[in-house]
């Protein structure tokens, strides 16, 4: 991979991870986590959407939308397993003092 395509992949992954973490409330994982979720989401979206017969088009906007959908699926799966972001155990339990 050339340096520019790595940078483009990281930028698309960051945008997709950031969008997905805002659309799936309480699942933000920080900058590095959002980039990783966005990049993994791009792979998930590239695999899942053709299986569902969904084609979003070609280009940067389509790549961001594809990666965002995949990242949202990944974040929902991580939340179901209990590994999603959002504050950990402190967010669900508050003492009544």
Phi and psi restraints in degrees (value plus and minus 20) as a CYANA .aco file:
   2 UNK   PHI     -97.7   -57.7
   2 UNK   PSI     141.9   181.9
   3 UNK   PHI     -80.8   -40.8
   3 UNK   PSI     -55.3   -15.3
   4 UNK   PHI     -90.3   -50.3
   4 UNK   PSI     -57.4   -17.4
   5 UNK   PHI     -92.2   -52.2
   5 UNK   PSI     -52.1   -12.1
   6 UNK   PHI     -85.5   -45.5
   6 UNK   PSI     -63.1   -23.1
   7 UNK   PHI     -83.7   -43.7
   7 UNK   PSI     -61.8   -21.8
   8 UNK   PHI     -84.0   -44.0
   8 UNK   PSI     -61.0   -21.0
   9 UNK   PHI     -83.3   -43.3
   9 UNK   PSI     -63.6   -23.6
  10 UNK   PHI     -85.0   -45.0
  10 UNK   PSI     -59.4   -19.4
  11 UNK   PHI     -87.1   -47.1
  11 UNK   PSI     -64.8   -24.8
  12 UNK   PHI     -83.8   -43.8
  12 UNK   PSI     -60.3   -20.3
  13 UNK   PHI     -83.0   -43.0
  13 UNK   PSI     -60.1   -20.1
  14 UNK   PHI     -85.8   -45.8
  14 UNK   PSI     -66.1   -26.1
  15 UNK   PHI     -83.2   -43.2
  15 UNK   PSI     -65.3   -25.3
  16 UNK   PHI     -85.2   -45.2
  16 UNK   PSI     -62.4   -22.4
  17 UNK   PHI     -85.7   -45.7
  17 UNK   PSI     -59.8   -19.8
  18 UNK   PHI     -85.4   -45.4
  18 UNK   PSI     -65.6   -25.6
  19 UNK   PHI     -81.6   -41.6
  19 UNK   PSI     -65.4   -25.4
  20 UNK   PHI     -84.0   -44.0
  20 UNK   PSI     -58.8   -18.8
  21 UNK   PHI     -89.0   -49.0
  21 UNK   PSI     -45.7    -5.7
  22 UNK   PHI    -103.7   -63.7
  22 UNK   PSI     -49.8    -9.8
  23 UNK   PHI     -98.5   -58.5
  23 UNK   PSI     -53.6   -13.6
  24 UNK   PHI    -118.0   -78.0
  24 UNK   PSI      74.7   114.7
  25 UNK   PHI     -78.1   -38.1
  25 UNK   PSI     118.6   158.6
  26 UNK   PHI      56.5    96.5
  26 UNK   PSI      -2.4    37.6
  27 UNK   PHI    -136.9   -96.9
  27 UNK   PSI      -2.6    37.4
  28 UNK   PHI     -86.2   -46.2
  28 UNK   PSI     118.2   158.2
  29 UNK   PHI    -144.0  -104.0
  29 UNK   PSI      -3.0    37.0
  30 UNK   PHI      65.7   105.7
  30 UNK   PSI     154.3   194.3
  31 UNK   PHI     -83.3   -43.3
  31 UNK   PSI     -69.7   -29.7
  32 UNK   PHI     -85.5   -45.5
  32 UNK   PSI     -62.7   -22.7
  33 UNK   PHI     -83.8   -43.8
  33 UNK   PSI     -59.3   -19.3
  34 UNK   PHI     -85.1   -45.1
  34 UNK   PSI     -59.5   -19.5
  35 UNK   PHI     -84.6   -44.6
  35 UNK   PSI     -64.4   -24.4
  36 UNK   PHI     -84.6   -44.6
  36 UNK   PSI     -63.4   -23.4
  37 UNK   PHI     -84.4   -44.4
  37 UNK   PSI     -59.5   -19.5
  38 UNK   PHI     -85.4   -45.4
  38 UNK   PSI     -61.8   -21.8
  39 UNK   PHI     -88.7   -48.7
  39 UNK   PSI     -64.4   -24.4
  40 UNK   PHI     -84.4   -44.4
  40 UNK   PSI     -55.7   -15.7
  41 UNK   PHI     -83.9   -43.9
  41 UNK   PSI     -53.4   -13.4
  42 UNK   PHI     -83.8   -43.8
  42 UNK   PSI     -60.7   -20.7
  43 UNK   PHI     -87.1   -47.1
  43 UNK   PSI     -61.5   -21.5
  44 UNK   PHI     -84.7   -44.7
  44 UNK   PSI     -64.8   -24.8
  45 UNK   PHI     -84.3   -44.3
  45 UNK   PSI     -58.9   -18.9
  46 UNK   PHI     -86.6   -46.6
  46 UNK   PSI     -47.6    -7.6
  47 UNK   PHI    -106.9   -66.9
  47 UNK   PSI     -63.2   -23.2
  48 UNK   PHI     -95.7   -55.7
  48 UNK   PSI     -66.5   -26.5
  49 UNK   PHI     -82.3   -42.3
  49 UNK   PSI     -62.3   -22.3
  50 UNK   PHI     -83.6   -43.6
  50 UNK   PSI     -50.9   -10.9
  51 UNK   PHI     -88.7   -48.7
  51 UNK   PSI     -45.6    -5.6
  52 UNK   PHI    -113.5   -73.5
  52 UNK   PSI     -14.4    25.6
  53 UNK   PHI      40.4    80.4
  53 UNK   PSI      21.2    61.2
  54 UNK   PHI    -132.6   -92.6
  54 UNK   PSI     106.8   146.8
  55 UNK   PHI    -144.9  -104.9
  55 UNK   PSI      98.4   138.4
  56 UNK   PHI    -112.3   -72.3
  56 UNK   PSI     -28.0    12.0
  57 UNK   PHI      93.0   133.0
  57 UNK   PSI    -186.0  -146.0
  58 UNK   PHI    -145.9  -105.9
  58 UNK   PSI     123.5   163.5
  59 UNK   PHI     103.9   143.9
  59 UNK   PSI    -196.8  -156.8
  60 UNK   PHI     -88.3   -48.3
  60 UNK   PSI     -63.2   -23.2
  61 UNK   PHI     -83.9   -43.9
  61 UNK   PSI     -62.2   -22.2
  62 UNK   PHI     -84.7   -44.7
  62 UNK   PSI     -58.2   -18.2
  63 UNK   PHI     -85.5   -45.5
  63 UNK   PSI     -60.3   -20.3
  64 UNK   PHI     -86.3   -46.3
  64 UNK   PSI     -63.2   -23.2
  65 UNK   PHI     -83.2   -43.2
  65 UNK   PSI     -63.3   -23.3
  66 UNK   PHI     -81.1   -41.1
  66 UNK   PSI     -67.5   -27.5
  67 UNK   PHI     -87.4   -47.4
  67 UNK   PSI     -55.4   -15.4
  68 UNK   PHI     -85.9   -45.9
  68 UNK   PSI     -63.1   -23.1
  69 UNK   PHI     -82.3   -42.3
  69 UNK   PSI     -64.4   -24.4
  70 UNK   PHI     -84.1   -44.1
  70 UNK   PSI     -58.7   -18.7
  71 UNK   PHI     -87.8   -47.8
  71 UNK   PSI     -56.0   -16.0
  72 UNK   PHI     -84.9   -44.9
  72 UNK   PSI     -61.1   -21.1
  73 UNK   PHI     -81.6   -41.6
  73 UNK   PSI     -63.8   -23.8
  74 UNK   PHI     -83.3   -43.3
  74 UNK   PSI     -63.5   -23.5
  75 UNK   PHI     -85.1   -45.1
  75 UNK   PSI     -58.9   -18.9
  76 UNK   PHI     -84.8   -44.8
  76 UNK   PSI     -62.0   -22.0
  77 UNK   PHI     -84.3   -44.3
  77 UNK   PSI     -60.6   -20.6
  78 UNK   PHI     -84.6   -44.6
  78 UNK   PSI     -57.3   -17.3
  79 UNK   PHI     -87.6   -47.6
  79 UNK   PSI     -57.3   -17.3
  80 UNK   PHI     -85.1   -45.1
  80 UNK   PSI     -55.3   -15.3
  81 UNK   PHI     -98.9   -58.9
  81 UNK   PSI     -43.0    -3.0
  82 UNK   PHI      81.0   121.0
  82 UNK   PSI      -6.8    33.2
  83 UNK   PHI    -125.4   -85.4
  83 UNK   PSI     -18.3    21.7
  84 UNK   PHI     -91.2   -51.2
  84 UNK   PSI     141.8   181.8
  85 UNK   PHI     -95.7   -55.7
  85 UNK   PSI    -189.9  -149.9
  86 UNK   PHI      93.9   133.9
  86 UNK   PSI      -0.5    39.5
  87 UNK   PHI      87.0   127.0
  87 UNK   PSI     -29.4    10.6
  88 UNK   PHI      50.8    90.8
  88 UNK   PSI    -166.6  -126.6
  89 UNK   PHI     -93.0   -53.0
  89 UNK   PSI     -42.6    -2.6
  90 UNK   PHI     -92.4   -52.4
  90 UNK   PSI     -43.3    -3.3
  91 UNK   PHI     -93.6   -53.6
  91 UNK   PSI     -47.3    -7.3
  92 UNK   PHI    -115.5   -75.5
  92 UNK   PSI     -32.0     8.0
  93 UNK   PHI    -150.0  -110.0
  93 UNK   PSI     106.1   146.1
  94 UNK   PHI    -149.5  -109.5
  94 UNK   PSI     109.3   149.3
  95 UNK   PHI     -89.6   -49.6
  95 UNK   PSI     132.3   172.3
  96 UNK   PHI    -119.2   -79.2
  96 UNK   PSI      46.4    86.4
